């Protein structure tokens, strides 16, 4: 069971999502119709997953993602009417962990919530290739310019990709949490990335997320 916040500007739609997910065994902590209210609720309630529409009256879904920042423990699953590549890529670059279009069934949404809460990246069929293809294109375009990671930085990146938090990584590598945080920040800077979700995708693409 995951704890959830549902954010959508259509009351009937968000209430229906909340009912379906409650019936699937999840716990809905709040529903919101505006982006700023969603930011406040996510920060205060710290749900496992926030289901977020992109089109909101006061602050876009991407604006909410940017407002949450990279250290927010809540995974964000975009649920949008748009399957446009520009919307998908913008959301993922802002830190979303998954992206579904609103044609998804209730069962598909419930499954996506469980997978996102467990640390997976989830997409409507057809969108995963779009996102990974874009990140590979950017990686290849910058390959010669991109600095190489040190052995220690690669170790830290591998553990980030496994879903470990700073404390767990520090214990595994016998380092302080501050040292781990510094390593992660240096990695982000070197790779010109913005958050941990992008680090995970980078590790998968480069084949450094395995045991």
DORONU-774366 format. One record per residue: y, z, x of N, C-alpha, C, O in turn. Coordinates in steps of 0.1 Angstrom, whole numbers, plus 2048, in hexadecimal, padded with zeros to 3 digits. Each point is the difference from the previous one (the first is absolute). Last residue first. Example, Ala and Ser with C-alpha at 12.3 -4.5 7.8 and 13.67 -1.06 7.14 Angstrom:
# residues 2
7EA84788080B80080980B8087F880B801805
7BC7FE7FE80C8007F780C80080980080780A
//
This chain:
# residues 211
7CC79B8F87FC80C8087FF7FC80E7FD809808
8267DA7DB7F28047FF7FD80C808809806807
8207DF7F47FF80B7F67F28058007FD8097F7
8197D182180080D8087FF80C7F680580B803
8017C27F67F280480380080D8087F6802808
8307E47E57FE7FF80F7F28058037FC80080C
8148027C78017F28057FC7FE80E7FB7F6804
8068367EA7F67F87FA8007F18057F67FB804
82D8228097F48048067F47F87FB7F77FB808
8337FF7E38007FA80D7F38038077FA7F8807
80D81C7D07FD7F27FE8007F980E7F77F8803
8158357FC7F27FF7FC7FC7F17FF7F67FC805
83780F8037F880280C7F17FE7FD7F97FB807
8268037D68017F48087F780180D7FA7F7804
80B82E7E07F87F67F98007F38087F67FA801
82582A80E7F28028037F77F67F97F67FB805
83E7F78067F980C7FA7F18008037FB7F6806
8267E980B8098097FA7F980D7FA80680A7FD
7F77CE82F7FB8037F280880C7FB808806807
7F67E282680A7FC7F77FB8027F18027F77F8
7E98168337FA7F57F880A7FB7F67FD7F77F8
80F82D8267FB7F58087FB7F47F78037F4804
80C8337E680B7FA8077FB7F48088067F5800
7DA8267EB8087F97F680B7F88078027F57FC
7E682881F7F77F47FC8087F87F68017F3801
81283580D8017F680B7F87F47FC8047F5803
7FA82F7DF80D7FA8008027F680B8067F57FD
7D28238028017F77F480D7FA7FF8017F47FE
7F982C8247F87F58028017F57F58027F5802
8128357F88087F880A7F87F38038067F5801
7E582B7E380B7F97F98087F780A8047F67FC
7DA8248177FB7F67F880B7F87F88007F4800
80C8328187FD7F580A7FA7F47F88037F5803
8068327E580D7FA8047FD7F48098067F67FF
7D68267F48047F77F580D7F98048027F47FD
7DF81B82B8088077F68037F57F58007F4803
7D280881880E7FE8028088097F67FA8047F6
7D47EE81080580C80780E7FE80480480280C
7E17E07D88047FC80E80580C8088047FE80C
7ED8087C77F67F78058037FD80F7F77FF808
82881B7DE7F48078037F57F88077F9804809
82F7E77E980380980B7F38088037FE80280C
8007E27CF8007F880C80380980C7F97FF80B
8098157CB7F27FC8037FF7F880D7F7801808
83480B7E77F980C8047F17FC8057FC80580A
8207D97E380480480E7F880C8057FD80080B
7E97E37D280E80480080380580E7F8801809
7E27D97E880280E80480F8038008087F7803
7E07DE7F38068087F580280E8048038097F7
7EE7CF8237F58077F98058097F57F88057F8
8277E48247F97F77F87F48057F87FD7FB7F6
81A82082A8097FE7F57F97F67F68008027F4
7EA8048347FE80C7F780A7FF7F47FC8057F5
8077DA82D7F37FF7FA7FE80B7F67FA7FE7F5
82D8038258007F57F57F37FF7F98007FF7F4
80381E8328088057F48007F67F57FE8047F4
7EF7EE8347F780A7FA8078067F37FA8027F6
81F7DF8247F57FA7F97F780A7F97FB7FE7F5
8268128278067FB7F47F67F97F78008017F4
7F280D83780380C7F78057FB7F37FC8057F5
7FF7DB82D7F38057FB80280B7F67F88007F6
8317E080C7F980780A7F28047FA7FE7FF7F4
81C7D57FB7FF80E7FE7F980780C7F77F9805
8287D97FC7F38057FE80080F7FF809807805
81F7D57EB7FB80980B7F28057FD7FC8027F5
81A7CF7F97FD80E7FC7FA80880B7F67FC806
8167D47FB80C8098017FC80F7FE807809805
7DA7D37F580480080E80B80A80380180580B
7EF7F57C87F580680980580080F7FD80A807
8187E87CC80680A8097F680580B804809808
7F07D77D680D7FB80480680A80B8087FB808
7CF8117E37FE7F480980E7FB8068017FD80B
7FF8257D47FA80580C7FE7F580A80380280C
80D7F37CA80A8078077FB80680D8067FF80A
7DC7EB7D98097F780580B8078088047FB80B
7DC81F7E07FA7F980C80A7F68068017FF80C
80B8187CD80180980B7FA7F980C80480380B
7FB7E57CD80D80280580180980C8087FD809
7CE7FD7E28057F480680E8018068027FB80B
7EC8287DB7FB80080D8047F380880280080C
80C8037C780680B8087FA7FF80E80880080A
7E67E27D780E7FD80280680A8098077FC80A
7CD80A7E88017F680A80E7FC8038047FE80C
7F48217D17FD80680D8017F580B80580380B
8017F27C780C8058067FC80680E809800809
7D67EF7D98087F580480D8058088057F8807
7E38297D77F97F580780A7F58038077FC7F7
80D8348057FB7F77F77F97F48078067FC80A
7FD8318128097F57FB7F87F97F47F47FF7FF
80E8308267F97F97F480A7F57FB80C8037FE
7E782282E80A7F67FB7F97F87F57F67FA803
7FB83A80C7FE7F280180D7F87FB8088057F9
7F082C8078057FA80C7FF7F28028047FA80A
7F18267D07F780280C8047FA80D7FA80180A
81E7F97CD80080E8037F880480C802809807
7FD7CB7E880D80280780180F80480480380B
7D67F07DB8007FA80E80C80380880080380C
7FE80B7C67F68078088007FB80E80080880A
81A7E07D880680D8027F780980980480680A
7EC7D07E780B7FE80A80680E80480380380B
7DE7FB7D17F97FE80D80A7FF80B7FE80680B
8147FC7CA7FA80D8037F87FF80E801809808
8117CF7E680B8098047FA80D80580480680A
7DE7DB7E48057FB80D80B80980580080480C
7F08037C97F68048098047FC80E7FE80880A
81D7EB7D280180F8027F680480B803809807
80D7C57FF7FA8087F580280F80380380480B
81F7D38067F48088037FB8087F58088057F7
8207E080B7F57FB7F97F38078037F67FD7FB
83580B81A7FE8077F37F57FA7F87FD8057F5
8047FB8428087FA7F57FC8067F37F58057FF
8088138337F97F97F580A7FA7F780B8057FE
7F18138368087F87F77F77F97F67F77F8803
80D8338277F97F67F88097F97F780B8047FD
80581B8237F28008057F87F67F87F57FB805
8428088097F68017F57F27FF8067FE7F980A
82E80380E7F780B8027F68027F47F880A800
82A7D380D80780C7FD7F780C80080580C7FF
7EA7C880780880480C80880C7FE803807809
7E57E97D27F680480B80880480C7FD80A807
81B7E37D57FB80D7FD7F780680B80180C803
8107C880280B80A8017FB80E7FD804809806
7DE7D37F480280380E80B80A802800809809
7F67E87CB7F580780680380480E7FE80C804
8217DA7E680080D7FA7F580880680280C804
8017C780880C80780580080E7FB803809808
7DC7D97E87FD80480D80C8088067FE80A807
7F67F67C48077F880A7FE80580E80180C802
7F08047D17F77FD80B8067F780A7F97FA808
8188297CD8027F680A7F57FF80A7FC80A806
8098187D87FE7F37F98007F480A7FB7F57FD
7F783E81380B7F77FC7FC7F47F97F57FC801
7FF83581A7FA7F97F480B7F87FA8098057F9
7EB8178388097F87F87F87F97F57F67FB802
80383381B7F97F47FB80A7F97F78048057F6
7FE8248338067F87F57F87F37FD7FD7F8809
7FB83D80D7FE7F28028067F97F47FF8057F4
81082B8247FC7F97F37FD7F18038097FA806
80982781A7F18007FF7FB7F97F47F47FD7FF
8397FB8217FD8057F37F07FF7FE7FB7F6803
8217FC8247F880C8017FC8067F27FA80A7FF
8227CE8097F37FE8057F780C8017F47FF800
8347F77DA7FF80280F7F17FF8047F78027F8
8247FC7DC7F680A8037FE80280F7FD80B804
8217D47EA80580D7FF7F680B80380480B804
7F07C77FB80980380B80580E80080280680A
7E57EC7D17F780180C80980380D7FC808808
81B7EF7D07F880D7FF7F880280C80080B806
8157CC7F580A80A8037FA80E800803809808
7E37D37EA8017FF80F80B80B8047FE80680B
7FC7F47C77F480680680180080F7FC80A807
8337F57E17F37F88007F580880680280A806
8288097DE7FC7FF80E7F37F98007F68037F9
8218037DE80A8058097FD7FF80F809800808
7DA7EF7D280E7FE7FC80B80480B80A7FB800
7C47F180B80580C7FA80F7FF7FE8077F9808
7CB7EA80B80D7FE7F880380C7F87FA8037F6
7DE7FC82580B7FB80880D7FF7F980B803806
7CC8217F08057F27FD80B7FC809807809805
7D081D80380F7FD8008027F17FC7FA7F7806
7E48388007FF7F27FB80E7FB7FC8068067F7
7E682282C80B7FC7F77FE7F17FC7FF7F8808
7E083380D8037F27FE80C7FF7F78008067F6
7F18248187F87F88098057F28008017F980B
82482C7E97F37FB7FB7F87F880B8067FC80A
8268247F47F77FB80B7F27FC7FA7F6805804
83580F7E87F28027FB7F67FB80B7F48057FF
83C7F88097FD80D7FB7F28037FD7FA80A803
8157CA80C80380A80A7FD80E7FC7FB808808
8007D57D97F67FF80B80380A80A7F6806806
8297F87D77F38057FB7F57FF80B7F8809802
8347E580680080F7FF7F28057FC7FC80A806
8097C87FC80180580D8008108007F9806808
8087E27CF7F380080680080680E7F7807805
8317F47E37F880B7FA7F28008077FA80B802
8227D280980580D8067F880C7FB7FD809807
7F97CB7E77FC80280E80580D8067F8806808
7FA7F37C480B7FC8097FC80480E7F8809803
7EE8027D68047F37FC80B7FA80A8057F57FE
7CD83080280F7FE8028037F27FC7F87F7801
7E08347FC8037F17FE80F7FF8018078097FB
7D181D81780D7FD7FA8007F17FE7F97F8807
7E081F80880980B80180D7FD7F98078097FB
7C37E880080E7FA80080A80C8008008077F6
7CA7F281980A8097FA80E7FB8028057FF80B
7C57EA7F080B80480880A8097F98008017F4
7D87E97F97FE80D80780B80480A7FE80A807
7FE7D17D77F77FD80C7FE80C8087F87FF80A
8258027D17F37FE7FB7F67FE80B7F48037FF
8397FF80C7FB80E7FC7F27FF7FB7F8808803
81E7D08077FC80780C7FB80E7FD7F8805807
8187E17D57F47F98067FB80880C7F4802802
83580B7E97F48037F87F37FB8067F6807801
8337EF8147FD80E8027F48047F87F8807804
8197CD7F77FA80280D7FC80F8027F5802805
8227F37D47F37FB8007F880180D7F5804800
8388097FD7F880A7F97F27FB7FF7F6808801
82A7DB8137FD80C8087F780A7F97F8806807
8167D47E07F77FC80B7FD80C8097F4802803
82B8037DA7F27FE7FA7F77FD80B7F4805800
83A80080C7F980D7FC7F27FD7FB7F7808803
8257DD8227FC7FE7F37F880C7FB7F5802804
81B7FA82980C8017F77FC7FD7F18098017F8
7DA8178328027F37FA80B8017F580180B7FA
7DD81482980E7FD7FF8017F17FB7FC7F7806
7E18388008017F27FB80E7FC7FE8088087FA
7D881D82580D7FE7F88007F17FD7FD7F8808
7D882D8068077F37FF80E8027FA80380A7F9
7CB80C82080C8037F880A7F58018017F980B
7C78057F780D7FF80880B8057F77FF7FF7F4
7C780581080C8007F880C800809801808809
//
